[in-house]
Amino acid sequence: MMRICRPALGFSLVELAIVLFIVSLLIGGLLMPLSAQYEVRGRQETDKALANIREALIGFAVVNGRLPCPGDPSIATGTAGAGLELRSGLGPTPHDNVCTFAAGVLPWATLGLPEADAWNNRYTYRVTATFSRGIDSGPTLLSAYGAGCNLTNVADMPTRCAFALCTQGDITIKTSAGGSDLATAIPAVVISHGRNGLGAYRTDGTQIAGAAGDELENANGDATYVSRVEIDDLVMWIPPGVLMGRILASGRLP
């Protein structure tokens, strides 16, 4: 009996193309959720880190009677001075010992905190000058405590704190660049520039270019910042009432 040999069955090029197309659709469907999960996880980690940063800043103020100065953003990790607050003495009294930069990066080494956010970029940090000056042990200008204060005699001046209960911050948080105020008179603010990192400083001391609009407002170094869900920046500020309450409880004020 004659046996007929049939060729081995396999995929034709058309069938293989269809299979690859289906596989690519399945992989693409998985990649989007994974990307979204990475984004959510990064934001959750950074939100937690920002809460720790706020506690560290307030704790620093309780111990030292002032908020720390920003660090130099251009100093690379591992270089002398990286992560340390930077101060300059500009006068004869401790109160004249002021921050070199109004805005820079969070002084992570001074505070004993991690350097970077979940995306390995440094946190931007700005502090109001009147909350970060040195503390006077003797009389100084009553005006040094800010325009919101109406101190009329030396006896009313704090001796264990750089600022008074009447001192107001100069930082404003807005709903968008040029938008309405979300919070005013803020002593200090910290920003993670999110997953895209636009405007943030890398750990090598270079700044990521490309910030525009609301993200540029959070990176240009002035006293106005934007907090809104439509951008990926995470913005944390210290409410003046919270800071003053903790300082009062510590006994440094009034």
N, C-alpha and C positions, 0 to 999 in steps of 0.2 A: 504494500500500500504506500503510495507516495505521500510524504509529509511536506506540507507547505510551510516554509519559514516566513514568519511575519517580522517586520522590523520592530525593534523595541519602541514602545510608546513613550513620548516625551512632550515637552511644551514646544509649541511653535513660537515663532518670534512674536506673533500677535498676542498669543495667550500669555507669554512672559511679560509683554508690555502691560497687559491688563492687570496681571498680578502685582507688578511693581507699582502701578498707579494706585491700586487699592491699598497696598502696604504704606505708600507715602501718605495717603489720606489718613490712615490709622495713626501713623507716627506723628503727623502734623496735629491731629486731634489730641494726642497726648502731650505734645510739647507746649501747647498753649496753657493747659492747666498747670503743668510743671513750672512754667515761667511765672504764672500768676501766684503759685504757691511760694516761689522764691521771693517775689515782691512782698507778699504778705508777711512772710517770716522775717525778712529784713526790716520791715517797718515795725513789727512787734519787738524785735530785739533792740532797735534804735529807740523806740518809745520807752522801753524799760531803762535803757542807758541814759536817756534824757532825764528821767525821773531821778535816777541816782546822781546825775550831775547837779540837778537842782538842790538835792539834799547836801551834796558836798559843798556847793557854793554857800548855802546858808550856814552850814557848819563852820566853814572857814570864817565867815563874818562873825559868828558867835565867839570863836576862839580869838580872832585877831581884831575885831572891832571895825572891820572894813571888808569889802569884796576884793578879790584878787584882780590884778591887771591882766590883760590879754598877753599871750605869748607871741613871739615873732613868727609869723606864718612861713617865712622864707627859709628858716633853718631846718635842714634835713634831719631825719631821725638818726640818732647816734652821734650827732655833732654837739659840741658843747653849747649849752643854753637851750637846746630843743625842749619844748614843753614847759619851760619855766616862765613865770610871770616876769614882765620886763618893766622896771620902774626907773624914773629919772628924778634926781634931786635938783629942784629949780629954785630953791630959796633957803633962808636960814632956819626955818622951823620944820618939824616933821610934817606939818600939814601941807608943806610945799612939795613933799615927796609924792610925785604923781606918776600916772601911767605914761609910758613912752608912746603907746598906741591906744587910741580910743577903741579901736576895733582891730582884732587879730584872730588868733586861734585860741581855743580853750587851753589854759595852762595845765595840761593833764599831769605833767610830772609834779608840779607844785601841789596839785590836789590828790595825787595818788590814784588817778583814774586811767582807763584805757585811752589810747591816743585817738583811735578812729572809730567811725560808725560801722554799720554792718557791711558797707560797701568799700571799706578801707580808705575813707577820706576823713580828714580832720574836721572837727566842729568849729564853725565860726562863732566868735564870742565878742560881744560889745558890752561895756560897762559905763555907767554915768560917772563922770570925774568926781563929783561930790560924794559918791559912795565908795570910792577907792583910794582917796587921799590918805596920807599918813595921819596918825593921831597926835594932836598937840597935848603936851603936858602942862602948858601954860596958856595965857591969853593969846588970841589971834583975832583976825578980822571976823566980825560977826557975819559979814556977807559971804564968808567962805562956805556956809552951810546951804547956800542956794537962794534963789529969788523967792521961793515959796516960804521961807522962814522970816519971822518978824522978831528975831531975838534982839532985845534992847540993852542987855547988860551981860557982862562977862560971866556972872554967876549962873546964867541960864545955859552956858555952853557945856556940851558933853566933855568929859575928861577921859572916858574909856572907849569912845567910839568916834569914828571919823565923820559921822553924819548925825543929824538930830532927827527927832520925830517929825519935824516939819519939812525935812529935806525931800525934794521931789526928783524923780528921775527925768531924763531928757529923751527917753526912747518911746517911740510910738509904734504900735502894731496896727496895721490896717487890713481891711478885707481884700484889697487889691491895690496895685500901684495907683495912687491918686484917688483911691476909694475912701470909704468912711472909716472912722476910727473904731478899732476893736478893743484896744487898751491903750491908756496913756500914762505918762509919768512913771514909766517902768525903770527900775534901777539897772537891770541887766537882762540880756537875751542870749540864747544859744540856738544855733541853727545846724541841723544836718541837711545837706543839700541833696539828699535822697539818692535814688538809684542812678539817675543820670549824672549826678555830681557836678552839674554846671555851676561854676563859681566857687567851688570848694578848693581847698588846698590839699594836694596829695602829701603823702608822708615824706616825699623827697623835697618838699618845699616849693613846688611849682603849682600854679593855679590852673584849674581846668577852665578853658575859655568856652565861650558860646552862650553864656547866660544872657537872657533878654527878658523884657517885661517884668513880671512879678519876681522871677528868679534873679534878675539883675538887681532888683531892689534889695534882695537879701544878700547880695554879694558886693555892693558898691561901697560899703564901709560907712555910710551915713547913719543917722539915728532913726530911720524909718524902715520898718520890716513888714512883710506880708505873710499872713497865715490863712491859707484856704485849701480846700481839698482838691481843687483842680490842678494844683502843682504838686510835685512830689517832695518838695522841701518840708521838713518837719521843724516846727518852730516852738521853742519852749522859753517862757519868760518867767521872771521872779515877780510875783505880785507884791507891791509895796506893803500891803497889809500883812501878808504872810511873813515877810522879812522883819518888819517892825515888831510883830508879835513875838517872834523867836528871840529877837534882840532884847526886848523888854523882859521876857522870861529868863534870859541869861543874867540879867542884872547890869548889863552895860549901858542901858538907858532906863530912866531919863538921866 
